[in-house]
Each structure stands twice: as structure tokens, then as C-alpha cells.
Amino acid sequence: MTQLVWFRNDLRLADNPALTRALAAGEKVAGCFILAPGQWQDHDWGPVRIDLVLRSLESLAESLAELGIPFHVLKADTFTDGNEALLSLCGQLQVTTVHANEEYSVNERKRDRLLKKTLQHNGSDLLIYRDQTVVPAGTLRTGSGDPYAVFTPYSRQWRHWVEQHPIQLYPAPGAQGKPLAVTAIPALTHLRADHGHWFVATEDAAHEALDAFTREQMQHYKEKRDFPAEPGTSLLSPYLAVGILSGRQCLQQAQQVVAANGGGDGAHTWITELCWRDFYIDILYHHPRVGRHRAYKPDTEALTWKPKGDAFTAWCEGRTGIPLVDAAMRQLNQTGWMHNRLRMVTAMFLSKNLFIDWRAGEQYFMEKLLDGYLPSNNGGWQWSASTGTDSAPYFRIFNPVTQSERFDPQGTFIRRYVPEIAHLTGKAIHDPSRAGGVAGYPSPIVGLKESRKQAIAQFQALKN
């Protein structure tokens, strides 16, 4: 008889509730993963994220082989096919229980309910564990028993819960038998991109990166995190997105920094970012419509967005004539990652200045990001577009030129990704029109002041 661990968005050995519970059951343990290319593409996974997942799987397969834990890789295009393949594997291995960590999107939850019902009909079971959050999704409620809709009161309750429930990590397992041959991961070359290979997709690398950040950079996080030319952010989000690291592991390490030396504002600010991640997962958990391309604020569904057209193409390709926006989009396209402040700047430019539906930008980011993760990506886009929970007021619209002057004052980041204007000096690097324009670089595709006024008018009209 076998306990089966179904790895999903948790590609790690340490602090893995499903793996720990399966090993504690006292029976033979095996692991599995379902390759679902069709489903991935339906969920807007792009080549760089698929490549990250497959490289992470290769590392996980090696680790499980060293521990003597058999690992089975199944291929099924859809969730329905995946359940059938998993049921077949359960029959072959005489599985008594399937252990898996929870996923929060609508289709995934529906898939798990159907699988559990079928397994129980066959005399086995599916056990689901809370995993992706620090505070289990659905736990925190307002005084009236409702889910939180505003971040600040949620964060206060989150911090109180964390104080009352010290982090207890699940240990990485020891060897369960003799080492096994490493399970081969299908190449799926036609679905992959290699421009994300600068990011090492192993559990050891993830912990080394976390250690280095907390040791060397966390103390400066608050003052440096908004400057894209500075190494001021943790760059841990891809590890969290595919579950090579858990939020609990990150929080525990940050808490250790605080306990050792007070941590300073940097540690506390970074812990707040972990809280934001939990908050957006909690929103998806309680309001599944946001995972179905629906606005959190229903009234904003009445906004009349402009067609995508050439303006959207220019935004995607980094040819808007706004240097900071163009540099950010080129960073995304070339590396699979974008600095967090620039995600807000580019999202507001698309949804407010160009007044193009935020869903088009959300999809493009998911297709391009290494760390594409539905709750965070959706939450960030709806915040920027003023359609979501705790979103920026509709009249708060970042001016990308002002943002550039403030957060890339020397134009270092812009020069890195927009070399055709690298020779400009002073304020012209932020707004080439001040130098009369530059041959080979486009003029701005939209006027910032006028488009801001038009966006505000659109939102004000919703109230009339």
C-alpha cells in the first residue's frame, strides 16, 4: 500500500505539509507531478514560467531520487485528463491516500472536489493541506465575520495572528531507502524559453538567496526597494510562485533578523510584503470571480475601455515614447522579471493613460513573468486599475516621468534597457521631448496630462 504525494505548486522538500504527512503515515511513499501543457496555456503560463517549472521539477526529481522516493511524472493536457491519469496511477501503486497542498483558483478547487469524491468511491482518499500562505487562507475575518476587503485592518489582524502562532516549519525528510534512478522530465522544448535561466531553479539556490538577502540586503530594503537600478529587492518571488520556497520559511527568517538586531525598518517592510501576498490569496479564496477575469468592484465593469490596437502593441514592446515605461517592458520581455514599482507604473500607464482594459495587461504579464502567480498578479493589476480591493483611488495616477526622475534619477536603469537614448543627460533622459526628440526613438503615444483627466472623468461618470 502506498501514500502518494501529489506535488503541484510546492516544488520543495522542506516545509512541505503534504510530504511530511505522507511520510508520517508509515506506509510506502511515492511522489507524482502532472504535466498539463494545455491547462497551463489556458491559464496564460508563458514559455519562461513553464521553463522555470520544468527546471524546478528536474531538481525535485534528483532530490527525491537521493531519498529513495519514487517519482512519477504524468502528462495530461486538461484537469479532467489529469484526474484520470492520477486515478490510474493510484490503481497501479495501490494508493490508500493522496496528499496534496491546497490551490485556490476556481478550476483547481473544482478539480480537487471531483477527485476526492472519486477516490472515496474507490476506497481511498484525498487529503488537502493549507500551504501557500503564512496565515491559512480564509482564517482572518472582520468583527462582523466578513472577509477583509481592506489591507490595513487585515495586516493588523495578520500580525496579531502571527504573534499568537509561532512559525513551525515542517522538516526536510531524510532518506527513505536506497537512492533511485532519477526520473526523467519530458523536455517539452517547444513550450519553453531560455531567457529566464539567469534564475537558478533549485531548492538549495532558493535558500542561499534567502540567506543572502536577509544577511546583506534586508536592512536596506525599505530605502532601496523602489529604485530599479539598485539591487534592493529580494528576487525571491519566482521561488514563491512555484513553491520552491514557502511564505512561512521567508517569514521565519525575517523574524530571526528582527529578533537578533531589531531588524530595522527593512525587515518590517519586507514582512509587510509577505502579508500583501497572503491578502491577495485570501481575496481569491473568498472571491473566486477575480480569477475569472472579473473586477472586484462590480461597478467598474461598466467602464468603456479603449480597443487594444497599436497602443497596446507599443506598450508590450516598450515603444511608448515614455522611457521608464519602455525600459520596464523591455526588462520584462528580455529577462522574464520586472521590478515591483515598475509593475505599478506600467500597469497604471496602460489602464489609466492609455485606458486599455487592465485584463489585457494582466494576461500579458502572466505570459511573460517568471513569477507569474494569479493572486499577486491579479491583485496588483486591479490595484493599479482602481477596480480591485483596497485599490489606488481612481484619481491617483502615477506620472511615469515624475516616477522616473524620483526613482531612477541618473537614468541608469533607463540607459540599460533603452540604449537609443543613453546619450541624453539631465532631465532629457526621462523625457526626450525636452531635447527635441531623438531619432530612432518614438514620440510619446499619449499626452500624460490630458489622458489623466480623461481617465478620471471615466471613473467619475460611474457615480452619476
GIURBEL-V861409 format. One line per field, one symbol per residue. psi: psi as a letter, one per 20 degrees, with the letter a starting at -180 (. if undefined). burial: b if it has 24 or more other ideal C-beta (glycine too) atoms within 12 Angstrom, else e. Layout:
BEGIN
psi: ???
burial: ???
END
This chain:
BEGIN
psi: qqpponpellmrgqlogggghghiijrqpqrrqopmgghghhjkprhhggggghhhhgggggghghikoqppoqpphrhghggghghghhghilphpppqqqqirghghgghggggggghhjjarpppqpgirgpppigpqrhjjqqqipgghghghghgghhinqpoqpqpqapiaqqrqpppppglhiiqqjjjiiopmqhghghgggggghhhhhhjggiihiohiqmirhkihhhhhjkhqqhggggghhhhgghgjihahgghghhhhhggggghghghghmihhjkkqqhohhiiipnqqqfbhggggggillijogggggghhgghhijqpqghhggghghgghggilpphhgggggghihpgkoogggggggghghikiaqkrpqhioopohgggghgilhijggghhimhijhiqrbihhhnihhjjrppipqqpiqpggghgghgghghhhhi.
burial: ebbbbbbbbbbbbbbbbbbbbbbeeeeebbbbbbbbbebbeebbbbbbbbbbbbbbbbbbbbbbbbbebbbbbbbbeebeebbebbbebbeebebbbbbbbbbbbebbeebbeebbebbeeeebbbbbbbbbbbbbbebbeeeeeebbbebeebbebbbebbeeeebebbeebeebeeeeeebebeebeebbbeebeebebbbebbbebbeebbeebbbbbeebbbbbbeebbbbbbbbbbbbbbbbbbbbbbbbbbbeeeebeebbbbbbbbbbbbbbbbbbbbbbbebbebebbbeebeebebbeeeebbebbbebbbbbbbbbbbbbbbbebbbbbbbbbbbbbbbbbbbbbbbbbbbbbbbbbbbbbbbbbbbbbbbbbbbbbbbbbbebeebbbbbebbeebbeebebbbbbbebbeebeeebbbbbeeeeeeeebbebbbebeebbebbeebbeeeee
END
